[in-house]
Protein backbone atom coordinates (compact mmCIF):
# COMPACT_ATOMS: atom_id res chain seq x y z
CA UNK A 1 0.00 0.00 0.00
CA UNK A 2 2.83 2.34 0.93
CA UNK A 3 4.60 1.64 -2.31
CA UNK A 4 1.40 2.31 -4.30
CA UNK A 5 0.87 5.57 -2.44
CA UNK A 6 4.48 6.53 -3.04
CA UNK A 7 4.10 5.90 -6.77
CA UNK A 8 0.92 8.00 -6.88
CA UNK A 9 2.94 10.94 -5.55
CA UNK A 10 5.58 10.74 -8.22
CA UNK A 11 5.16 13.55 -10.74
CA UNK A 12 3.54 12.25 -13.90
CA UNK A 13 2.69 8.83 -12.52
CA UNK A 14 -0.99 7.91 -12.82
CA UNK A 15 -2.67 4.53 -12.92
CA UNK A 16 -4.86 4.10 -15.96
CA UNK A 17 -6.04 1.43 -18.34
CA UNK A 18 -7.49 1.18 -21.83
CA UNK A 19 -10.50 -0.93 -22.75
CA UNK A 20 -9.89 -2.65 -25.08
CA UNK A 21 -6.12 -2.54 -24.72
CA UNK A 22 -4.39 -0.33 -27.30
CA UNK A 23 -3.23 -2.09 -30.44
CA UNK A 24 0.46 -1.68 -31.37
CA UNK A 25 1.22 0.11 -28.11
CA UNK A 26 3.08 -1.36 -25.15
CA UNK A 27 0.94 -2.10 -22.09
CA UNK A 28 3.24 -0.66 -19.42
CA UNK A 29 1.78 2.46 -17.83
CA UNK A 30 4.60 3.81 -15.68
CA UNK A 31 6.22 5.50 -18.63
CA UNK A 32 8.14 8.76 -18.54
CA UNK A 33 9.94 10.32 -21.46
CA UNK A 34 10.82 7.61 -23.94
CA UNK A 35 13.08 7.49 -26.91
CA UNK A 36 11.10 9.04 -29.76
CA UNK A 37 12.42 6.33 -32.07
CA UNK A 38 11.20 3.47 -29.91
CA UNK A 39 9.22 1.20 -32.16
CA UNK A 40 11.58 1.75 -35.10
CA UNK A 41 14.57 -0.38 -35.91
CA UNK A 42 17.71 1.69 -36.19
CA UNK A 43 19.24 2.46 -39.55
CA UNK A 44 22.69 3.59 -40.50
CA UNK A 45 22.57 7.32 -41.06
CA UNK A 46 24.82 10.34 -40.86
CA UNK A 47 23.24 11.61 -37.66
CA UNK A 48 23.13 9.28 -34.64
CA UNK A 49 19.56 8.04 -34.44
CA UNK A 50 19.27 8.29 -30.67
CA UNK A 51 19.70 12.07 -30.75
CA UNK A 52 17.04 12.84 -33.32
CA UNK A 53 13.86 12.84 -31.29
CA UNK A 54 12.34 12.63 -27.82
CA UNK A 55 8.71 12.21 -27.00
CA UNK A 56 6.13 11.15 -24.44
CA UNK A 57 3.92 8.22 -25.22
CA UNK A 58 0.70 9.82 -26.46
CA UNK A 59 -1.69 8.12 -24.07
CA UNK A 60 0.54 8.79 -21.05
CA UNK A 61 0.70 12.48 -21.99
CA UNK A 62 -3.11 12.65 -22.33
CA UNK A 63 -3.57 11.01 -18.93
CA UNK A 64 -1.16 13.51 -17.42
CA UNK A 65 -2.99 16.43 -19.02
CA UNK A 66 -6.37 15.14 -17.80
CA UNK A 67 -5.04 14.70 -14.26
CA UNK A 68 -3.88 18.33 -14.39
CA UNK A 69 -7.50 19.26 -15.11
CA UNK A 70 -8.91 17.03 -12.36
CA UNK A 71 -10.14 19.94 -10.20
CA UNK A 72 -11.66 21.76 -13.18
CA UNK A 73 -13.50 18.60 -14.24
CA UNK A 74 -14.88 18.03 -10.73
CA UNK A 75 -15.92 21.66 -10.46
CA UNK A 76 -17.64 21.41 -13.87
CA UNK A 77 -19.56 18.34 -12.70
CA UNK A 78 -20.67 20.15 -9.54
CA UNK A 79 -21.64 23.32 -11.42
CA UNK A 80 -23.77 21.43 -13.91
CA UNK A 81 -25.53 19.69 -11.04
CA UNK A 82 -24.45 16.20 -12.02
CA UNK A 83 -24.23 13.92 -9.06
CA UNK A 84 -20.59 13.00 -8.78
CA UNK A 85 -21.13 9.29 -8.26
CA UNK A 86 -23.62 9.07 -11.13
CA UNK A 87 -21.11 10.22 -13.73
CA UNK A 88 -18.47 7.60 -14.24
CA UNK A 89 -18.80 7.01 -17.97
CA UNK A 90 -19.69 8.94 -21.09
CA UNK A 91 -16.90 11.52 -20.93
CA UNK A 92 -15.68 12.91 -24.27
CA UNK A 93 -12.43 14.82 -24.66
CA UNK A 94 -11.75 17.00 -27.70
CA UNK A 95 -8.05 17.27 -28.55
CA UNK A 96 -6.58 19.85 -30.90
CA UNK A 97 -3.26 18.78 -32.39
CA UNK A 98 -0.62 21.20 -33.56
CA UNK A 99 2.66 20.76 -35.33
CA UNK A 100 5.11 23.28 -36.68
CA UNK A 101 8.71 23.68 -37.74
CA UNK A 102 11.09 25.65 -35.53
CA UNK A 103 13.52 27.25 -37.94
CA UNK A 104 17.16 27.58 -37.01
CA UNK A 105 18.09 25.67 -33.87
CA UNK A 106 21.72 25.04 -34.78
CA UNK A 107 24.39 24.83 -32.10
CA UNK A 108 26.41 28.01 -32.30
CA UNK A 109 29.74 26.47 -31.22
CA UNK A 110 29.00 22.90 -32.16
CA UNK A 111 30.49 20.26 -29.90
CA UNK A 112 27.52 17.93 -29.79
CA UNK A 113 26.34 15.21 -32.15
CA UNK A 114 25.72 16.05 -35.80
CA UNK A 115 22.02 16.84 -36.08
CA UNK A 116 19.93 18.76 -38.59
CA UNK A 117 19.63 22.40 -37.53
CA UNK A 118 15.89 22.55 -37.85
CA UNK A 119 13.39 21.12 -35.41
CA UNK A 120 9.73 20.21 -35.45
CA UNK A 121 7.47 20.25 -32.42
CA UNK A 122 4.26 18.25 -32.17
CA UNK A 123 1.88 19.19 -29.38
CA UNK A 124 -1.75 18.95 -28.29
CA UNK A 125 -4.30 21.00 -26.36
CA UNK A 126 -7.31 19.68 -24.46
CA UNK A 127 -10.04 21.89 -25.91
CA UNK A 128 -13.04 20.60 -23.98
CA UNK A 129 -14.38 17.81 -21.82
CA UNK A 130 -18.07 16.94 -21.97
CA UNK A 131 -20.16 14.22 -20.42
CA UNK A 132 -23.29 12.43 -21.59
CA UNK A 133 -25.13 11.10 -18.56
CA UNK A 134 -26.84 7.74 -18.89
CA UNK A 135 -30.41 8.99 -19.12
CA UNK A 136 -29.74 12.28 -20.93
CA UNK A 137 -30.18 13.22 -24.60
CA UNK A 138 -27.55 15.97 -24.79
CA UNK A 139 -23.95 16.01 -23.66
CA UNK A 140 -23.02 18.71 -21.15
CA UNK A 141 -19.69 20.49 -21.53
CA UNK A 142 -18.02 20.59 -18.12
CA UNK A 143 -14.67 22.06 -19.15
CA UNK A 144 -13.64 24.38 -21.97
CA UNK A 145 -10.07 25.62 -22.35
CA UNK A 146 -10.32 29.39 -21.73
CA UNK A 147 -7.23 30.20 -23.78
CA UNK A 148 -7.05 27.57 -26.51
CA UNK A 149 -4.38 29.40 -28.49
CA UNK A 150 -2.06 30.17 -25.61
CA UNK A 151 1.22 28.29 -25.45
CA UNK A 152 0.41 27.65 -21.78
CA UNK A 153 -2.43 25.29 -22.66
CA UNK A 154 -0.43 23.58 -25.38
CA UNK A 155 1.35 20.41 -24.23
CA UNK A 156 4.46 19.36 -26.14
CA UNK A 157 4.35 15.69 -27.11
CA UNK A 158 7.32 15.21 -29.38
CA UNK A 159 10.42 17.20 -30.34
CA UNK A 160 12.33 16.22 -33.46
CA UNK A 161 15.50 17.38 -35.13
CA UNK A 162 14.19 17.31 -38.68
CA UNK A 163 13.29 19.76 -41.40
CA UNK A 164 9.50 19.96 -41.74
CA UNK A 165 9.83 19.57 -45.51
CA UNK A 166 11.67 16.26 -45.20
CA UNK A 167 8.60 14.14 -45.81
CA UNK A 168 10.26 10.75 -45.33
CA UNK A 169 11.94 11.47 -41.99
CA UNK A 170 8.87 13.26 -40.68
CA UNK A 171 6.70 10.30 -41.63
CA UNK A 172 9.04 7.94 -39.83
CA UNK A 173 9.20 10.03 -36.66
CA UNK A 174 5.48 10.76 -36.47
CA UNK A 175 4.49 7.24 -37.56
CA UNK A 176 4.39 5.80 -34.02
CA UNK A 177 2.34 8.81 -32.84
CA UNK A 178 -0.17 8.22 -35.63
CA UNK A 179 -0.36 4.54 -34.64
CA UNK A 180 -1.03 5.45 -30.99
CA UNK A 181 -3.60 8.06 -31.97
CA UNK A 182 -5.44 5.58 -34.21
CA UNK A 183 -5.42 2.98 -31.44
CA UNK A 184 -6.89 5.46 -28.96
CA UNK A 185 -9.77 6.34 -31.29
CA UNK A 186 -10.99 2.73 -30.97
CA UNK A 187 -10.71 2.46 -27.21
CA UNK A 188 -11.82 4.02 -23.91
CA UNK A 189 -9.54 5.31 -21.19
CA UNK A 190 -10.34 4.31 -17.61
CA UNK A 191 -8.81 6.86 -15.23
CA UNK A 192 -9.50 7.85 -11.66
CA UNK A 193 -10.78 11.44 -11.47
CA UNK A 194 -12.05 12.72 -8.12
CA UNK A 195 -11.45 9.32 -6.54
CA UNK A 196 -13.71 7.38 -8.92
CA UNK A 197 -12.71 5.49 -12.06
CA UNK A 198 -14.25 7.24 -15.08
CA UNK A 199 -14.27 6.37 -18.75
CA UNK A 200 -13.13 8.82 -21.46
CA UNK A 201 -13.29 8.78 -25.23
CA UNK A 202 -10.93 10.98 -27.23
CA UNK A 203 -11.66 12.91 -30.41
CA UNK A 204 -8.72 14.31 -32.34
CA UNK A 205 -8.83 17.38 -34.56
CA UNK A 206 -5.68 18.24 -36.46
CA UNK A 207 -6.43 21.93 -36.83
CA UNK A 208 -3.21 23.38 -35.45
CA UNK A 209 -1.10 22.79 -38.54
CA UNK A 210 -0.16 25.70 -40.77
CA UNK A 211 -0.51 25.37 -44.52
CA UNK A 212 3.03 24.15 -45.08
CA UNK A 213 2.56 21.40 -42.52
CA UNK A 214 -0.85 20.38 -43.88
CA UNK A 215 0.75 19.91 -47.31
CA UNK A 216 3.55 17.90 -45.74
CA UNK A 217 1.19 15.63 -43.78
CA UNK A 218 -1.22 15.15 -46.66
CA UNK A 219 1.53 14.38 -49.18
CA UNK A 220 0.80 17.41 -51.35
CA UNK A 221 3.35 19.36 -53.37
CA UNK A 222 4.73 22.36 -51.53
CA UNK A 223 4.23 26.09 -52.04
CA UNK A 224 5.60 26.29 -55.58
CA UNK A 225 2.99 23.85 -56.83
CA UNK A 226 0.53 24.61 -59.59
CA UNK A 227 -2.21 23.42 -57.20
CA UNK A 228 -2.53 26.24 -54.74
CA UNK A 229 -5.22 25.25 -52.29
CA UNK A 230 -5.00 22.76 -49.45
CA UNK A 231 -8.79 22.37 -49.47
CA UNK A 232 -9.72 22.19 -53.15
CA UNK A 233 -8.23 21.25 -56.50
CA UNK A 234 -8.03 24.57 -58.25
CA UNK A 235 -4.86 25.33 -60.18
CA UNK A 236 -3.22 28.75 -60.20
CA UNK A 237 -4.89 29.66 -63.47
CA UNK A 238 -8.34 28.64 -62.26
CA UNK A 239 -7.91 30.37 -58.92
CA UNK A 240 -6.91 33.64 -60.57
CA UNK A 241 -10.01 33.53 -62.79
CA UNK A 242 -12.39 32.60 -60.03
CA UNK A 243 -11.85 34.05 -56.58
CA UNK A 244 -15.18 33.04 -55.10
CA UNK A 245 -16.67 29.71 -56.04
CA UNK A 246 -14.57 26.95 -54.53
CA UNK A 247 -15.97 23.93 -52.81
CA UNK A 248 -13.96 21.93 -50.31
CA UNK A 249 -13.01 18.80 -52.21
CA UNK A 250 -10.07 17.34 -50.35
CA UNK A 251 -10.16 14.77 -47.62
CA UNK A 252 -7.52 12.53 -46.13
CA UNK A 253 -9.07 9.39 -47.66
CA UNK A 254 -9.21 10.99 -51.07
CA UNK A 255 -5.56 12.03 -50.82
CA UNK A 256 -4.69 8.42 -49.96
CA UNK A 257 -6.54 7.18 -53.03
CA UNK A 258 -4.72 9.72 -55.18
CA UNK A 259 -1.38 8.64 -53.82
CA UNK A 260 -2.25 5.07 -54.82
CA UNK A 261 -3.00 6.28 -58.36
CA UNK A 262 0.29 8.21 -58.36
CA UNK A 263 2.17 5.12 -57.19
CA UNK A 264 0.59 2.62 -59.55
CA UNK A 265 -0.25 4.84 -62.57
CA UNK A 266 -3.11 2.49 -63.57
CA UNK A 267 -3.84 4.33 -66.83
CA UNK A 268 -0.19 4.40 -67.95
CA UNK A 269 -0.21 8.16 -68.33
CA UNK A 270 2.67 10.55 -68.88
CA UNK A 271 4.09 12.42 -65.88
CA UNK A 272 2.09 15.57 -66.62
CA UNK A 273 -1.19 13.75 -67.13
CA UNK A 274 -0.63 11.79 -63.96
CA UNK A 275 0.12 14.92 -61.96
CA UNK A 276 -3.02 16.50 -63.27
CA UNK A 277 -5.04 13.46 -62.26
CA UNK A 278 -3.79 13.42 -58.66
CA UNK A 279 -3.78 17.23 -58.39
CA UNK A 280 -0.41 17.47 -56.73
CA UNK A 281 -0.61 14.57 -54.24
CA UNK A 282 2.65 12.76 -54.80
CA UNK A 283 3.75 11.48 -51.40
CA UNK A 284 1.89 9.20 -49.03
CA UNK A 285 -0.39 11.19 -46.70
CA UNK A 286 0.21 9.99 -43.17
CA UNK A 287 -1.79 12.16 -40.82
CA UNK A 288 -5.40 13.20 -41.10
CA UNK A 289 -5.52 17.00 -40.88
CA UNK A 290 -8.41 19.45 -40.86
CA UNK A 291 -7.07 22.39 -42.79
CA UNK A 292 -8.53 25.70 -41.67
CA UNK A 293 -7.45 29.30 -42.05
CA UNK A 294 -4.59 29.51 -39.58
CA UNK A 295 -3.87 32.59 -37.48
CA UNK A 296 -0.94 33.64 -39.67
CA UNK A 297 -2.96 33.80 -42.88
CA UNK A 298 -5.80 35.47 -41.01
CA UNK A 299 -3.36 38.22 -39.90
CA UNK A 300 -2.07 38.56 -43.45
CA UNK A 301 -5.59 38.78 -44.88
CA UNK A 302 -6.58 41.49 -42.39
CA UNK A 303 -3.43 43.52 -42.93
CA UNK A 304 -3.70 43.34 -46.73
CA UNK A 305 -7.20 44.74 -46.51
CA UNK A 306 -6.23 47.54 -44.13
CA UNK A 307 -3.15 48.40 -46.17
CA UNK A 308 -5.53 49.14 -49.08
CA UNK A 309 -7.92 51.11 -46.86
CA UNK A 310 -5.05 53.22 -45.51
CA UNK A 311 -4.03 54.18 -49.06
CA UNK A 312 -7.62 55.09 -49.96
CA UNK A 313 -7.89 57.23 -46.84
CA UNK A 314 -4.63 59.04 -47.58
CA UNK A 315 -5.89 59.86 -51.10
CA UNK A 316 -9.37 60.75 -49.78
CA UNK A 317 -10.80 58.36 -52.35
CA UNK A 318 -14.36 59.09 -51.22
CA UNK A 319 -14.10 62.50 -52.92
CA UNK A 320 -12.81 61.16 -56.23
CA UNK A 321 -14.74 59.45 -58.97
CA UNK A 322 -12.14 57.41 -60.85
CA UNK A 323 -8.63 57.95 -59.52
CA UNK A 324 -5.88 57.11 -62.03
CA UNK A 325 -3.23 54.47 -61.40
CA UNK A 326 -0.63 57.22 -60.97
CA UNK A 327 -2.69 58.81 -58.20
CA UNK A 328 -3.14 55.49 -56.43
CA UNK A 329 0.57 54.83 -56.77
CA UNK A 330 1.39 58.14 -55.11
CA UNK A 331 -0.91 57.34 -52.18
CA UNK A 332 0.85 54.06 -51.73
CA UNK A 333 4.23 55.76 -51.89
CA UNK A 334 3.11 58.22 -49.22
CA UNK A 335 1.97 55.39 -46.95
CA UNK A 336 5.19 53.40 -47.48
CA UNK A 337 7.32 56.48 -46.80
CA UNK A 338 5.52 57.24 -43.54
CA UNK A 339 5.69 53.60 -42.36
CA UNK A 340 9.38 53.40 -43.23
CA UNK A 341 10.19 56.69 -41.48
CA UNK A 342 8.20 56.15 -38.29
CA UNK A 343 8.04 52.36 -37.89
CA UNK A 344 11.13 51.35 -39.87
CA UNK A 345 8.80 49.14 -41.92
CA UNK A 346 10.29 48.56 -45.35
CA UNK A 347 7.82 48.25 -48.23
CA UNK A 348 7.13 44.60 -49.12
CA UNK A 349 6.25 43.05 -52.45
CA UNK A 350 3.83 40.64 -50.85
CA UNK A 351 2.32 40.92 -47.40
CA UNK A 352 4.19 38.66 -44.96
CA UNK A 353 3.40 37.64 -41.41
CA UNK A 354 5.78 39.93 -39.56
CA UNK A 355 4.80 42.96 -41.63
CA UNK A 356 1.11 42.17 -41.09
CA UNK A 357 1.53 41.93 -37.32
CA UNK A 358 3.42 45.24 -37.17
CA UNK A 359 0.83 46.95 -39.37
CA UNK A 360 -2.02 45.88 -37.10
CA UNK A 361 -0.62 47.49 -33.93
CA UNK A 362 -1.88 50.57 -32.08
CA UNK A 363 1.43 52.24 -32.87
CA UNK A 364 0.91 51.80 -36.63
CA UNK A 365 -2.60 53.24 -36.36
CA UNK A 366 -1.23 56.43 -34.84
CA UNK A 367 1.46 56.71 -37.50
CA UNK A 368 -1.08 56.27 -40.32
CA UNK A 369 -3.53 58.77 -38.79
CA UNK A 370 -0.73 61.29 -38.51
Beta strands, then each sheet from edge to edge (+ up, - down):
strand 1: 16-19
strand 2: 33-35
strand 3: 53-56
strand 4: 91-101
strand 5: 120-131
strand 6: 140-144
strand 7: 155-160
strand 8: 188-193
strand 9: 196-209
sheet 1: 1+ 8- 9+ 4+ 5- 6+
sheet 2: 1+ 8- 9+ 4+ 5- 7+ 3- 2+
end
